[in-house]
Structure formats: C-alpha cells, structure tokens
Amino acid sequence: MSSNAIIDFNSRELTFEAFEGIFKLDKTFVGTENYLGLAYFWAMEYKHYLRDCSMAKRRKIHKKWLQAGLDLTGISNHHLSIIETVLDGVTLPTGFTVKKGKSNG
C-alpha cells in the first residue's frame, strides 16, 4: 500500500519529541522499502552528499542501492555513481554542485 501523505518535518508544529520518535522509527526502516528518508544509512565517505539533501533524494538513493544489491554502509564507485545520478545538478549547502561523473570519488 502506498501513500501520498505529506509531513512537514520543518514545521514548528512538530515537537522535538515527535521528530525524535519518527527518526528512531525510520532507523528501523533502513534496508527496507519503508525507509522514510530521515535516518542515516550511508558511510562517512558520502555524508557531504547525503546529510543535507532532501528526504526524497535520500529515499531514491537508498532504493537504488538496495536494488543494486549494495551494502548500505559500503564505499564503491557504484555507490558514488548512483549518488551522482540522483543528485546531478543539485547544489549542496557547501556550494558544491553535483555533476554526474565529475567527482573525485
């Protein structure tokens, strides 16, 4: 069953306790199709790409890594290629714009 429900995690209406509960729940969803896009699942190597991107982009990368049979905490050219494909053209808070095939990874 899929849902189009929208939750604004930046809302002032969401308490810290509620966010923390949802974050803890999402940690249990890492590695499953239920992953929400909040919890961390990646190796430190990719933190600058994934920690500040949108929940939707994180979900997409998570899904693609699972489909490719990749270890979610692994490091490889294949991991990076998927990140670059999903984030192609996205400018990160550091000012770096992700370009497919242009990283030093």
SERO-4910 file (N, C-alpha, C, O; in steps of 0.05 Angstrom, whole numbers):
BEGIN
 pado doro    nc1    nc2    nc3   cac1   cac2   cac3    cc1    cc2    cc3    oc1    oc2    oc3
  Met    A     17    -24      0      0      0      0     18     25      0     36     27     16
  Ser    A     13     43    -18     28     68    -18     11     91     -9    -14     90    -10
  Ser    A     25    112     -1     10    136      9     23    161     -2     47    161     -8
  Asn    A      7    181     -6     17    207    -15     16    227      7     16    251      3
  Ala    A     16    217     32     15    235     55     40    252     56     62    243     49
  Ile    A     37    277     64     59    296     65     62    304     95     43    313    107
  Ile    A     86    302    104     92    310    132    114    332    129    135    327    117
  Asp    A    109    355    141    129    377    140    146    375    165    138    383    187
  Phe    A    170    363    162    188    360    184    201    385    193    216    386    213
  Asn    A    198    407    177    209    433    185    188    450    199    194    473    206
  Ser    A    164    439    202    143    454    214    148    460    244    159    443    258
  Arg    A    140    483    253    142    490    281    122    474    297    123    474    322
  Glu    A    103    462    284     82    447    297     92    419    306     80    407    323
  Leu    A    114    410    294    126    384    301    145    387    324    165    401    322
  Thr    A    138    374    346    155    376    370    180    361    367    182    343    350
  Phe    A    200    367    383    226    352    383    221    323    389    232    305    376
  Glu    A    203    318    408    197    290    416    184    275    393    191    251    389
  Ala    A    167    288    378    154    275    355    175    269    334    176    247    323
  Phe    A    192    288    328    213    284    308    231    262    317    238    244    300
  Glu    A    240    262    342    258    241    352    245    213    349    258    194    342
  Gly    A    219    211    355    205    186    353    204    176    324    208    152    319
  Ile    A    199    194    305    197    187    277    225    179    267    228    161    252
  Phe    A    246    194    276    273    188    268    281    160    278    293    144    263
  Lys    A    275    154    303    281    127    314    266    105    298    277     84    292
  Leu    A    241    110    291    226     91    275    239     87    248    242     65    238
  Asp    A    247    110    236    260    108    209    285     92    210    292     78    190
  Lys    A    300     93    232    324     76    235    318     47    232    334     31    222
  Thr    A    294     39    241    286     11    239    278      4    210    277    -19    202
  Phe    A    273     25    194    265     21    166    288     20    147    285     13    123
  Val    A    312     27    156    336     27    138    339     -2    128    339    -21    143
  Gly    A    343     -4    102    346    -30     89    319    -42     80    319    -65     70
  Thr    A    298    -27     83    271    -37     75    258    -16     57    267      7     54
  Glu    A    237    -25     44    222     -6     26    207     15     42    195     34     31
  Asn    A    206     12     68    191     31     86    208     55     94    198     73    107
  Tyr    A    234     56     86    251     78     94    239    104     86    230    108     64
  Leu    A    239    123    105    226    149    102    244    171     91    235    191     79
  Gly    A    270    168     95    289    188     86    300    205    107    314    225    102
  Leu    A    296    198    133    306    214    155    332    202    166    352    217    170
  Ala    A    332    177    172    355    164    186    379    162    167    376    160    143
  Tyr    A    402    162    180    427    159    165    431    129    159    426    112    176
  Phe    A    441    123    134    446     96    127    472     93    112    480     70    105
  Trp    A    487    114    107    510    114     89    536    116    104    537    122    128
  Ala    A    557    109     90    585    111    101    593    140    103    582    157     88
  Met    A    611    146    121    621    173    125    630    186     99    629    210     95
  Glu    A    640    169     81    650    179     55    629    196     40    637    213     25
  Tyr    A    604    190     44    583    203     29    566    223     45    546    233     36
  Lys    A    576    229     70    560    247     87    555    275     75    534    286     78
  His    A    575    285     60    572    312     49    551    313     26    540    334     20
  Tyr    A    547    290     14    526    288     -6    498    284      6    479    297     -2
  Leu    A    496    267     26    470    257     35    458    271     59    434    271     62
  Arg    A    474    281     77    463    292    102    445    316     97    426    321    112
  Asp    A    451    332     76    436    357     72    417    355     47    405    375     41
  Cys    A    416    332     34    398    331     11    370    325     21    366    319     44
  Ser    A    351    326      3    323    323     11    317    294     19    331    275     12
  Met    A    296    290     34    287    264     42    281    247     17    287    223     16
  Ala    A    269    259     -2    261    245    -27    286    235    -41    287    212    -51
  Lys    A    307    251    -42    332    243    -55    345    220    -39    355    201    -51
  Arg    A    345    222    -13    356    201      4    341    175     -1    353    153     -4
  Arg    A    314    177     -2    298    152     -7    305    140    -34    307    116    -36
  Lys    A    308    157    -54    315    147    -81    342    133    -81    345    112    -93
  Ile    A    362    145    -68    388    133    -67    387    107    -52    399     87    -60
  His    A    374    107    -29    370     83    -13    358     60    -29    368     38    -29
  Lys    A    337     67    -44    323     47    -60    341     36    -82    342     12    -87
  Lys    A    355     54    -96    373     46   -117    396     29   -107    404      9   -120
  Trp    A    407     36    -84    429     19    -72    418     -9    -66    431    -29    -71
  Leu    A    394    -10    -54    382    -36    -48    377    -52    -74    384    -76    -75
  Gln    A    366    -39    -94    361    -53   -119    387    -64   -132    387    -84   -145
  Ala    A    409    -49   -128    435    -57   -139    449    -78   -122    470    -88   -129
  Gly    A    437    -84    -99    449   -104    -81    473    -93    -66    491   -109    -57
  Leu    A    475    -67    -63    498    -54    -50    495    -54    -20    473    -52     -9
  Asp    A    517    -57     -6    518    -54     23    513    -25     29    527     -8     19
  Leu    A    492    -19     45    485      9     50    507     25     64    508     49     62
  Thr    A    525     11     78    547     25     91    573     22     76    594     29     86
  Gly    A    571     12     52    595      7     36    604     32     21    591     52     20
  Ile    A    628     29      9    640     51     -7    650     38    -33    666     19    -33
  Ser    A    640     49    -55    649     39    -81    643     59   -103    629     78    -99
  Asn    A    654     55   -126    648     72   -149    618     70   -156    606     89   -165
  His    A    606     46   -152    578     42   -158    561     59   -140    541     71   -148
  His    A    568     59   -114    553     76    -95    553    105   -104    533    118   -106
  Leu    A    577    114   -110    581    142   -118    567    149   -144    555    170   -147
  Ser    A    567    130   -162    554    134   -188    524    138   -184    512    155   -197
  Ile    A    512    123   -166    483    126   -161    478    153   -147    458    166   -155
  Ile    A    494    160   -128    491    187   -115    492    209   -136    476    227   -137
  Glu    A    513    208   -154    516    228   -174    493    229   -194    485    250   -203
  Thr    A    482    206   -200    459    205   -219    435    218   -206    421    233   -219
  Val    A    429    211   -181    405    221   -168    409    251   -161    389    267   -164
  Leu    A    433    260   -154    437    288   -146    448    305   -168    455    328   -163
  Asp    A    450    295   -192    461    310   -215    448    338   -217    423    340   -220
  Gly    A    464    359   -215    454    386   -217    446    399   -191    440    423   -190
  Val    A    446    383   -169    438    394   -143    462    409   -130    484    398   -130
  Thr    A    457    433   -121    478    448   -107    474    443    -77    453    449    -65
  Leu    A    495    433    -64    494    426    -36    500    451    -19    510    471    -30
  Pro    A    493    451      6    497    475     23    526    484     24    531    508     30
  Thr    A    545    467     18    573    474     17    579    491     -8    601    503    -10
  Gly    A    560    493    -27    564    508    -51    573    490    -74    575    499    -97
  Phe    A    579    464    -69    587    445    -89    563    435   -104    543    427    -93
  Thr    A    564    437   -131    543    427   -148    551    399   -158    572    396   -170
  Val    A    534    380   -152    539    352   -161    536    349   -190    515    358   -202
  Lys    A    556    338   -203    555    333   -232    561    303   -236    580    293   -226
  Lys    A    544    290   -251    548    262   -257    575    257   -269    582    269   -290
  Gly    A    591    239   -257    617    231   -267    639    252   -263    660    249   -275
  Lys    A    634    272   -247    654    294   -244    667    295   -216    683    313   -211
  Ser    A    660    276   -198    672    278   -171    699    265   -170    708    252   -189
  Asn    A    712    269   -148    739    257   -144    737    230   -131    758    218   -126
  Gly    A    713    220   -126    709    194   -112    716    172   -129    714    149   -121
***
